[in-house]
Amino acid sequence: MRYNSETLTHVQRIVARYFNPPSVDLHRPYIAVFVRRSDKVTGREMSQSYSLQQYFDLFDADARQAKITNVYINSEDQKVFSEFDQINKNKTGYYKLLSIDVTRDVTFRSLLGMPVKQHSKIILEFLTDLYIEANADLHAGTLTSNWCRMVDEIRFVLGKIITFYTPEKRYIIDV
């Protein structure tokens, strides 16, 4: 995955700030989970929002078999991180959370109405999330999310196996 050098430097600086050790490669293997709620449900593109537990139920057995303990979570909903704490407590601390501190509760509509400086900051946060998710060993999300579909397309180009860990009961394929 190629960013221009300035953007890549920024993304790597953000990763180094929040990941210890300071590189995605040093946390392999890891699974990235994107939990979308807000506008996709209210706009009826998704029939419902899914709990983080529903995502974990999809990949937990495979993650354990592959000895994957690191989980990167991306969501516009801050509550997802509290859900992770509870899930991990029930799993006796098996998983280690990877995350970055970003602006939450941002939807496409709210992004368009922001001042340019704030808009630019959030776009760089999106690019950081994209970098981390695309480089994950496994990825879970919803296929009605354009974000997840883009991540999976990039992962495919990078030669990664695409396993559809999605709680949805339908698969959308646009031609």
C-alpha positions in Angstrom: 0.0 0.0 0.0 1.6 3.3 -1.1 1.0 6.7 0.3 3.0 9.8 -0.7 6.0 10.1 1.6 4.6 13.0 3.7 1.3 11.1 4.4 3.2 7.8 5.1 5.5 9.6 7.5 2.5 11.1 9.3 0.7 7.7 9.5 3.8 6.0 10.8 4.3 8.7 13.4 0.7 8.2 14.7 1.2 4.4 14.8 4.5 4.9 16.7 2.7 7.2 19.2 0.0 4.7 20.1 1.6 1.2 19.4 4.3 -0.2 21.7 6.4 -1.4 20.0 6.0 1.4 17.4 5.1 -0.5 14.2 2.2 -2.6 12.9 4.7 -5.2 11.7 5.9 -5.8 15.3 2.3 -6.7 16.4 1.8 -9.5 13.9 -0.3 -11.4 13.8 -3.3 -9.2 14.5 -6.9 -8.9 13.5 -8.6 -5.6 12.6 -12.3 -5.1 13.5 -14.4 -2.2 12.1 -17.6 -1.7 13.9 -20.0 0.6 12.1 -23.1 1.9 13.8 -24.6 5.4 13.5 -25.6 6.6 10.0 -25.6 3.2 8.3 -28.4 2.0 10.6 -30.4 5.3 10.6 -30.0 5.4 6.8 -31.3 1.8 6.7 -28.3 0.5 4.7 -27.8 -1.9 7.6 -30.7 -3.6 9.1 -29.2 -3.3 12.6 -26.1 -2.4 14.4 -24.0 -5.3 15.7 -22.4 -5.7 19.0 -18.7 -6.2 19.3 -19.5 -9.6 20.8 -21.1 -10.7 17.5 -17.9 -9.9 15.6 -15.8 -11.8 18.2 -18.1 -14.8 17.9 -17.3 -14.9 14.2 -13.5 -15.0 14.4 -12.6 -16.0 17.9 -12.1 -19.7 17.2 -9.9 -19.0 14.1 -7.9 -16.3 15.9 -7.2 -18.7 18.8 -6.2 -21.5 16.3 -3.8 -19.1 14.6 -2.6 -17.8 18.0 -3.7 -14.2 17.2 -4.0 -12.2 20.4 -3.7 -8.7 19.1 -6.9 -6.9 18.0 -7.1 -3.5 16.4 -10.5 -1.9 16.8 -11.8 1.0 14.6 -15.2 2.5 15.3 -17.0 5.8 15.4 -18.7 4.6 18.6 -16.7 5.1 21.7 -18.8 2.4 23.5 -17.2 -0.3 21.5 -14.0 0.0 23.6 -16.0 -0.6 26.8 -17.5 -3.6 25.1 -14.0 -4.9 24.3 -13.0 -4.6 28.0 -16.0 -6.8 29.0 -15.5 -9.3 26.2 -11.8 -9.6 27.0 -12.6 -10.0 30.7 -14.8 -12.9 29.8 -12.0 -14.4 27.7 -9.6 -14.1 30.7 -7.6 -11.4 29.1 -6.7 -13.4 25.9 -6.7 -10.4 23.6 -4.5 -7.3 23.6 -6.2 -4.1 22.3 -4.5 -2.0 19.7 -6.0 1.4 19.0 -5.2 4.9 18.2 -6.8 8.1 19.7 -8.9 9.6 17.0 -12.0 11.7 16.7 -15.1 9.6 17.2 -18.7 10.1 16.2 -17.7 11.2 12.7 -20.0 10.3 9.8 -19.7 11.3 6.1 -22.4 13.9 6.5 -20.7 15.5 9.6 -17.3 15.4 7.9 -18.5 17.5 5.0 -19.7 20.3 7.3 -16.4 20.6 9.2 -13.9 23.4 8.9 -11.0 22.6 6.6 -8.4 22.2 9.4 -10.6 19.8 11.3 -11.6 18.0 8.1 -7.9 17.5 7.2 -7.0 16.1 10.6 -9.8 13.6 10.4 -8.9 12.5 6.9 -5.3 11.8 8.1 -6.9 9.8 11.0 -8.9 7.8 8.4 -5.7 7.2 6.4 -4.0 5.9 9.5 -6.9 3.5 10.3 -6.9 2.4 6.7 -3.1 1.6 6.8 -3.5 -0.4 10.0 -6.6 -2.3 8.8 -5.2 -3.1 5.4 -2.0 -4.5 6.9 -3.9 -6.7 9.4 -3.6 -10.5 9.1 -7.4 -10.9 9.4 -10.2 -8.3 9.1 -13.8 -8.3 10.4 -16.6 -5.8 9.5 -19.8 -5.3 7.6 -20.0 -5.6 3.8 -22.6 -2.9 3.6 -19.8 -0.6 4.8 -18.0 1.0 2.0 -15.0 1.4 4.3 -14.8 -2.4 4.9 -15.2 -3.1 1.3 -12.3 -0.7 0.5 -10.1 -2.3 3.2 -10.8 -5.7 1.8 -10.0 -4.6 -1.8 -6.7 -3.2 -0.6 -6.0 -6.3 1.4 -6.8 -8.4 -1.8 -4.3 -6.3 -3.8 -1.7 -6.8 -1.1 -2.1 -10.6 -1.5 -4.0 -11.2 1.8 -6.6 -13.9 2.1 -10.0 -12.4 2.3 -12.2 -14.1 4.9 -15.6 -12.5 5.3 -16.0 -12.2 9.0 -19.3 -10.3 8.8 -22.4 -10.6 11.1 -24.6 -9.7 8.2 -26.7 -12.4 6.6 -26.1 -11.1 3.1 -23.1 -10.5 0.8 -23.3 -7.6 -1.6 -21.3 -7.8 -4.8 -21.4 -4.8 -7.2 -20.5 -5.5 -10.8 
